[in-house]
Amino acid sequence: MKKIVFTDLATNLYTAPIFTILEFNGRTFYGTNRQLPLAILFRKNSLAFAKTQFEATHLKLFDDRDNLMLTLPPEQITQACLGMYLAKITLRPLPQLTERFIFSLILKLTDDRQIQLLNGETQAIPQVISWLTDQNIKIDDPMRLASKLDASTTIDFRSFTVLSNGTEFARTLELS
């Protein structure tokens, strides 16, 4: 995985993974844990957090200041790759947070570029899969998340290990 960027999101959109809030028909997935939303932690530490709106005919990507970076019709997406990472997140001066799972969505585009979006809420995965399916976008799903998860599924370390075994997602991300 490339280095995750937290600044100048528009410039780095095609070259590095970015954390994003996901929105579907008014339902928002901030990437939260039980204590504090990641978006709030990142903003308090001057780290940028994008927003992605999944709409019926396109998706929109906004930077951390809510400036529109890109409107993307589904016809420009040739494939989507789903996965999850186990991440350890430390943001100074806060103590290390517990390990958490990070959902990854890689959008491969018709111009051979790609966008990698990250979010900490695994409950968003069924929404993403539904949107991709509705748009007839080919889904690469090496962890078989589409068949294993629904909105009520809770991922734990053991199930993550089984799902990620033998895939590019079978490693820990260190975020600090």
C-alpha positions as CSV (number, residue, x, y, z in Angstrom):
1,M,0.0,0.0,0.0
2,K,1.2,3.5,-0.8
3,K,1.7,6.1,2.0
4,I,-1.6,7.5,3.1
5,V,-1.9,11.3,2.7
6,F,-3.7,13.7,5.1
7,T,-2.9,17.0,3.3
8,D,-3.5,18.5,-0.1
9,L,-6.1,15.9,-1.0
10,A,-6.9,17.2,-4.5
11,T,-3.3,17.0,-5.6
12,N,-2.9,13.5,-4.1
13,L,-6.2,12.1,-5.1
14,Y,-4.9,9.7,-7.7
15,T,-1.5,8.9,-6.1
16,A,-2.2,8.0,-2.5
17,P,-5.0,6.5,-0.3
18,I,-7.1,9.1,1.5
19,F,-9.5,8.7,4.5
20,T,-13.1,9.8,3.6
21,I,-16.5,10.1,5.2
22,L,-19.0,8.1,3.1
23,E,-22.5,9.3,2.4
24,F,-25.4,7.4,0.9
25,N,-28.9,9.0,0.6
26,G,-28.4,11.0,3.8
27,R,-26.8,8.1,5.8
28,T,-23.3,9.0,6.8
29,F,-20.4,6.8,7.8
30,Y,-17.8,8.8,9.5
31,G,-15.3,6.1,10.2
32,T,-15.9,6.0,14.0
33,N,-14.9,3.9,16.9
34,R,-16.7,3.7,20.2
35,Q,-14.8,6.6,21.7
36,L,-14.3,9.3,19.1
37,P,-14.9,9.7,15.3
38,L,-11.7,9.5,13.3
39,A,-12.7,12.6,11.4
40,I,-12.7,14.6,14.6
41,L,-9.4,13.2,15.7
42,F,-7.8,14.0,12.3
43,R,-9.2,17.5,12.2
44,K,-7.9,18.3,15.7
45,N,-4.5,17.1,14.5
46,S,-4.6,19.2,11.3
47,L,-5.1,16.0,9.2
48,A,-7.4,16.2,6.2
49,F,-10.5,13.9,5.9
50,A,-12.3,13.8,2.6
51,K,-16.0,13.3,2.0
52,T,-17.5,11.0,-0.7
53,Q,-21.2,11.2,-1.7
54,F,-22.6,8.2,-3.5
55,E,-25.5,9.4,-5.6
56,A,-27.8,7.6,-8.1
57,T,-25.9,8.8,-11.2
58,H,-22.4,9.6,-9.9
59,L,-20.2,10.0,-6.9
60,K,-18.7,13.2,-5.7
61,L,-15.5,13.6,-3.8
62,F,-14.9,16.7,-1.6
63,D,-11.8,17.8,0.2
64,D,-11.6,18.6,4.0
65,R,-12.9,22.1,3.3
66,D,-16.0,20.8,1.5
67,N,-14.6,21.9,-1.9
68,L,-15.7,19.6,-4.8
69,M,-12.6,17.7,-6.1
70,L,-14.3,15.4,-8.5
71,T,-17.6,14.3,-9.9
72,L,-17.3,10.8,-11.2
73,P,-20.0,9.1,-13.3
74,P,-20.0,5.2,-13.0
75,E,-19.1,4.9,-16.7
76,Q,-15.6,6.1,-15.8
77,I,-15.1,3.4,-13.2
78,T,-13.9,0.1,-14.8
79,Q,-13.5,-1.9,-11.6
80,A,-13.7,-1.6,-7.8
81,C,-11.6,-3.5,-5.4
82,L,-12.9,-4.1,-1.8
83,G,-10.7,-5.0,1.2
84,M,-9.9,-4.3,4.8
85,Y,-6.8,-3.6,6.8
86,L,-6.0,-3.9,10.5
87,A,-4.7,-0.6,11.6
88,K,-2.9,0.8,14.7
89,I,-3.6,4.5,14.9
90,T,-1.6,6.9,17.1
91,L,-2.2,10.6,16.9
92,R,0.1,12.7,19.2
93,P,-0.5,13.9,21.9
94,L,-3.3,11.3,22.3
95,P,-2.4,7.9,23.5
96,Q,-2.4,5.0,21.1
97,L,-5.9,4.0,20.1
98,T,-6.9,0.4,20.0
99,E,-6.5,-1.5,16.8
100,R,-9.3,-1.0,14.3
101,F,-10.3,-2.2,10.9
102,I,-10.1,0.1,7.9
103,F,-12.2,-0.5,4.9
104,S,-10.5,0.1,1.5
105,L,-12.3,0.9,-1.8
106,I,-10.0,1.2,-4.8
107,L,-11.7,2.6,-7.9
108,K,-10.0,1.8,-11.1
109,L,-10.8,4.4,-13.8
110,T,-11.0,4.4,-17.6
111,D,-7.9,6.6,-17.9
112,D,-5.8,4.0,-16.0
113,R,-5.7,6.1,-12.8
114,Q,-7.1,4.9,-9.6
115,I,-8.5,6.4,-6.4
116,Q,-8.2,4.6,-3.0
117,L,-10.7,5.6,-0.3
118,L,-10.4,4.5,3.3
119,N,-13.0,4.5,6.1
120,G,-13.1,2.9,9.5
121,E,-16.8,1.8,9.5
122,T,-17.2,-1.7,8.3
123,Q,-21.0,-1.2,8.3
124,A,-20.5,0.9,5.2
125,I,-19.4,-2.0,3.1
126,P,-22.8,-3.4,2.2
127,Q,-23.9,0.2,1.2
128,V,-20.8,0.4,-1.1
129,I,-21.4,-3.0,-2.6
130,S,-25.0,-2.1,-3.3
131,W,-24.1,1.1,-5.0
132,L,-21.4,-0.6,-7.1
133,T,-23.8,-3.4,-8.1
134,D,-26.6,-0.9,-9.0
135,Q,-24.1,0.9,-11.2
136,N,-23.0,-2.4,-12.9
137,I,-19.4,-1.9,-11.8
138,K,-17.2,-5.0,-11.8
139,I,-16.2,-5.8,-8.2
140,D,-12.9,-7.4,-7.3
141,D,-13.4,-8.9,-3.8
142,P,-10.4,-11.0,-2.7
143,M,-11.6,-11.1,0.9
144,R,-15.2,-12.2,-0.2
145,L,-16.7,-9.3,1.8
146,A,-19.8,-9.2,-0.4
147,S,-20.8,-12.7,0.7
148,K,-19.6,-12.5,4.3
149,L,-20.9,-9.1,5.5
150,D,-24.2,-7.4,6.0
151,A,-25.1,-4.3,8.0
152,S,-25.2,-6.1,11.3
153,T,-22.0,-8.1,10.9
154,T,-19.3,-7.4,13.4
155,I,-15.7,-8.0,12.3
156,D,-13.3,-9.3,15.0
157,F,-9.6,-10.2,14.8
158,R,-10.3,-13.9,14.1
159,S,-12.7,-13.3,11.3
160,F,-10.4,-10.7,9.8
161,T,-7.5,-13.1,9.8
162,V,-9.6,-15.7,8.0
163,L,-10.9,-13.2,5.4
164,S,-7.6,-11.6,4.7
165,N,-5.4,-14.7,4.5
166,G,-3.5,-14.8,1.3
167,T,-4.6,-11.3,0.1
168,E,-2.8,-8.0,-0.1
169,F,-4.9,-6.9,3.0
170,A,-3.3,-9.4,5.4
171,R,-1.0,-6.8,7.1
172,T,-1.2,-4.2,9.7
173,L,-1.2,-0.5,8.8
174,E,0.6,1.9,11.2
175,L,-0.9,5.3,11.2
176,S,0.7,8.0,13.4
